Amino acid sequence: MSAATRFADHILGTRFADLPPAVVQAARVFVLDSLGVGIAGSSVEGGEGLLGVASGWGSPAVAVWGRSARLAAPAAAFMNAWQMHNQEYDCLHEAAVVHAMAAVLPAALAAAELRGGASGAELIAALAVGVDVAAGLGLASRTGFRFFRPGTAGGFGAVAAAGRLLGLDRPALEAAFAWQLAQTSGTMQAHTEGSPILPVQIAFNARAALQSCEMATLGFAAAREVFEGPYGYLALFEGAHELEPVLAALGSDWRLADFSHKPFPAGRATHGGVEGVRALQAEHGFVAAEVARVEVMAPPLIVRLVGRSPRLDAGASYARLCMAYAVARTLQNGALDLADFRGAVLADPATHDLASRVETRDDGTTDPNALAPQTVVVHLRDGRALHWRCETMLAHPSRPLTRDQHLEKFRRCLAFSAQPLAANAETRLIETADRLEEMADVRLLATLAAGRAVEA
């Protein structure tokens, strides 16, 4: 039996009643978090240009979050996926290194619109199995990634969620995976250069997922070994891999329950450094002017992802993936905010002087996908060296955000909507997410996220 068949059996055989309470609760939290982040992403530079292009991709049908625009379903999934990841603020599965919701949720809500509605319980089940596929592919890898896994693996998760909601049967769902393999894209070059094209790679794969589900009904003979074949996804995109443990755990290990929040609007790999300097400032009361230099010791993946040198001319996408910049802004302000990656602050000379004295070093960890532990040492001008260490970063499931922290982040995101939301949108979104499994029709979520007023 192929991996595509086993994934399809899990996708179509899972009932809402099969989901543990922890998965349902995680869905409530991360649907709200994802919508908030996606709304904030509507005002990121470049959005109007992308919206203009996407508007030509078919008849309007699906809402774009934080905007009055409606687009064809694949185009709306494209825009919403880009908005979710364009600030590096969306949730992720750390062990898999996959921002699965960025592709899965936009595709799932677009699919709900296409079929004329879906219940909250149906959405949660679709998200759960979609995340199982996307995160499972990341967990199967035994190498550091060359391709942009949140996009490549995320696209297959989006196929799973959208295909379930659209009513594909098993042969059609297996065919949809084959169509998705033909469209999968996204390398780490954009990440390496800090290019704003990076989040667009998730958007491409989310859009492709809806197209894959549509083309799966055409009757083309589909490739069978989509994931495990010699030129299948894992061999080509990941290299060394071990998929069998992932497949064997389907239905018992629910990956959505293992998701981490993003407490800070920068690459997850920066979060140990950010938390460390915040904790040391809170304990010792020093200010940025007293700092001589900062060392962050972390696994090699951290160095690879965010150990880059700060650059005055680099722009927001580069800065979000720069440990030195994130640590410097945190030292200056005691926090890291969405506003730290917009406008003139990106070229602030004082920030870059401080950032030039932040070094990220490999601690010798052998796991190529590890994000922790991280150790921070702040060297003060008076000669003191202050140490902090974490084994797991803040907002990992073992160190979750409180509800107040979760809602504070959500509310801050709404302040960055490209267009003003309805007066009751914040309250209604929170109330709706809190009873997500009771919703008769999840299209209400998209309506509220697009800023439209809805009667209580």
Protein Blocks (a to p, Z undefined) as FASTA:
>chain_A
ZZklmmmmmmmmpcfklpcfklmmmmmmmmmmmmmmmmmmmmgghklmmmmmmmmnoccf
bdcehiabdcdfklmmmmmmmmmmmnopaccdfklopafklmmmmmmmmmmmmnopacfk
lmmmmmmmmmmmmmmmmmmpccdcfbdfklmmmmmmmmmmmmmmnopafklmmmmmmmmm
mmggcdfklmmnopaklmmmmmmmmmmmmmmmmmmmnopacdfklmlmmklmklmmnopa
dfklmmmmgokacfklmpccdfbgcdfklmmmmmmmmmmmmmnopafklpmbdcddddfk
lmmmmmcccdfklojmlmmmgmklmmmmmmmnopacfklmgcjllmgmklmmmmmmcccd
dehiablkbcbdcddddddfkopacddddfbdghiaklccdfklmmmmmmmmmmmgfbdc
dfklmmmmmmmmmmmmmpfblklmmmmmnopacdZZ
